[in-house]
Amino acid sequence: MAVNKTKQTARIGRPPAGARAGERVKDYPQLSVRVPPEMKARLEALSVVRVTPQWRVISDAILCYFKDLSTAERHQVERVIRDKAAADQR
């Protein structure tokens, strides 16, 4: 009499590391930015010290900048995002 056990195989490679569960960073749009050398050095240092990928440091910085905007400016930004999404669906 054979016992039927299911074996869990470990997945090969690194787990998805996107902003939300299951998302893969390699599927995100790419962005190229020119910054002064001291800003690049600061980004690299922040990434090392916080043990966080550079893309996440930049994402967090954008969110902080957004939160510092006035209510009117935040509404304008949200409107631009909605308008762009609507235009992309056409």
C-alpha positions as CSV (number, residue, x, y, z in Angstrom):
1,M,0.0,0.0,0.0
2,A,1.6,3.2,-1.2
3,V,1.2,6.4,0.7
4,N,0.6,9.4,-1.7
5,K,2.5,12.4,-0.3
6,T,2.7,15.6,-2.2
7,K,6.1,17.1,-2.4
8,Q,6.6,20.8,-2.4
9,T,9.4,21.9,-4.6
10,A,11.3,25.1,-3.9
11,R,10.9,27.7,-6.5
12,I,14.0,28.6,-8.4
13,G,15.3,32.1,-8.3
14,R,14.4,35.1,-6.2
15,P,10.8,35.7,-5.2
16,P,8.9,38.6,-6.8
17,A,9.9,41.9,-5.2
18,G,7.4,44.4,-6.6
19,A,5.5,47.0,-4.7
20,R,2.5,44.7,-4.3
21,A,2.3,40.9,-3.7
22,G,3.1,38.9,-6.8
23,E,4.4,41.8,-8.9
24,R,7.7,41.5,-10.6
25,V,10.0,44.6,-10.8
26,K,11.1,43.5,-14.2
27,D,7.6,44.1,-15.5
28,Y,7.6,47.8,-14.3
29,P,8.2,50.5,-16.8
30,Q,11.9,51.7,-16.8
31,L,12.9,55.2,-16.0
32,S,16.2,56.9,-16.9
33,V,17.2,60.0,-14.9
34,R,20.3,62.1,-14.9
35,V,21.3,63.4,-11.5
36,P,24.5,65.0,-10.2
37,P,27.1,62.5,-8.9
38,E,26.5,63.4,-5.3
39,M,22.8,62.6,-5.6
40,K,23.6,59.2,-7.2
41,A,26.1,58.5,-4.3
42,R,23.4,59.5,-1.8
43,L,20.8,57.2,-3.5
44,E,23.3,54.3,-3.4
45,A,24.2,55.0,0.2
46,L,20.5,55.2,1.3
47,S,19.9,51.9,-0.5
48,V,22.7,50.2,1.3
49,V,21.9,51.7,4.8
50,R,18.2,50.9,4.5
51,V,18.8,47.5,2.8
52,T,16.3,48.6,0.2
53,P,16.4,48.6,-3.6
54,Q,17.1,51.9,-5.2
55,W,13.7,51.9,-7.0
56,R,11.9,51.6,-3.7
57,V,14.0,54.6,-2.2
58,I,13.0,56.7,-5.2
59,S,9.3,55.5,-4.9
60,D,9.2,56.4,-1.2
61,A,10.8,59.8,-1.9
62,I,8.1,60.6,-4.6
63,L,5.3,59.6,-2.1
64,C,6.9,61.9,0.6
65,Y,7.0,64.7,-1.9
66,F,3.4,64.1,-2.9
67,K,2.3,64.2,0.7
68,D,4.0,67.5,1.2
69,L,1.9,69.1,-1.6
70,S,-1.1,71.3,-0.8
71,T,-4.5,69.7,-1.1
72,A,-5.1,71.6,-4.3
73,E,-1.9,70.4,-5.8
74,R,-2.6,66.8,-4.8
75,H,-6.0,67.0,-6.5
76,Q,-4.3,68.4,-9.6
77,V,-1.8,65.5,-9.6
78,E,-4.6,63.0,-9.2
79,R,-6.6,64.6,-12.0
80,V,-3.6,64.4,-14.4
81,I,-3.2,60.7,-13.5
82,R,-6.9,60.0,-14.1
83,D,-6.8,61.9,-17.4
84,K,-3.7,60.0,-18.6
85,A,-5.3,56.6,-17.6
86,A,-8.5,57.5,-19.5
87,A,-6.4,58.6,-22.6
88,D,-4.4,55.4,-22.5
89,Q,-7.7,53.3,-22.5
90,R,-8.9,55.0,-25.7
